[in-house]
Amino acid sequence: MSHRDWEPMPSIHRGVVLSLDSLRRGARLVRPAGNLDERTIAGLLSLIGDQLSPALDLLIVDLTNLTTLGPDGVRALLRMARELGDANVGLALVAPDSVVESALDEAGVRSLFEFHATIDDALDVP
């Protein structure tokens, strides 16, 4: 079943609109929307922390619906990547537009992340 066969259940989690979905055993999808900045990163990081378990092996973060990614958001992505790495969980970013990649390029950290054009592409990586 493709991720396109169902609609995500959005929620507001500490100031950022998110949806969290289970894609397959061991894989979760998080979709933040709006601005990822100093006011909203706590919600995203809290939700990610809540997902850490031995059963989780891949977290896909779909950044398609972000409108801005400020310096605090870049730091949050770096922190998230570090925490997931410490827990042996893979991180894949879905970011088909230039907002996210441009912000990470400007910060000099783009090469630290794995980007995919679609959620299905991110799931296909072994």
CORQUI-V549599 format. One record per residue. D_CENTER is the distance of its C-alpha to the mean C-alpha in whole Angstrom. Layout:
# CORQUI-V549599
d_center:D_CENTER
d_center:D_CENTER
This chain:
# CORQUI-V549599
d_center:21
d_center:19
d_center:15
d_center:18
d_center:20
d_center:19
d_center:17
d_center:15
d_center:16
d_center:14
d_center:15
d_center:15
d_center:14
d_center:16
d_center:16
d_center:13
d_center:13
d_center:10
d_center:11
d_center:10
d_center:12
d_center:13
d_center:14
d_center:16
d_center:18
d_center:15
d_center:12
d_center:10
d_center:7
d_center:5
d_center:6
d_center:7
d_center:10
d_center:13
d_center:13
d_center:11
d_center:14
d_center:16
d_center:17
d_center:14
d_center:11
d_center:13
d_center:12
d_center:9
d_center:10
d_center:12
d_center:10
d_center:9
d_center:12
d_center:14
d_center:12
d_center:14
d_center:17
d_center:19
d_center:18
d_center:14
d_center:14
d_center:11
d_center:7
d_center:5
d_center:2
d_center:5
d_center:6
d_center:10
d_center:11
d_center:11
d_center:14
d_center:14
d_center:12
d_center:15
d_center:16
d_center:15
d_center:11
d_center:12
d_center:13
d_center:10
d_center:8
d_center:11
d_center:12
d_center:9
d_center:9
d_center:13
d_center:13
d_center:11
d_center:14
d_center:16
d_center:16
d_center:16
d_center:12
d_center:11
d_center:8
d_center:7
d_center:6
d_center:7
d_center:9
d_center:13
d_center:14
d_center:16
d_center:14
d_center:11
d_center:13
d_center:16
d_center:15
d_center:14
d_center:17
d_center:19
d_center:18
d_center:19
d_center:16
d_center:14
d_center:16
d_center:14
d_center:11
d_center:11
d_center:11
d_center:11
d_center:13
d_center:12
d_center:11
d_center:14
d_center:14
d_center:11
d_center:13
d_center:16
d_center:16
d_center:18
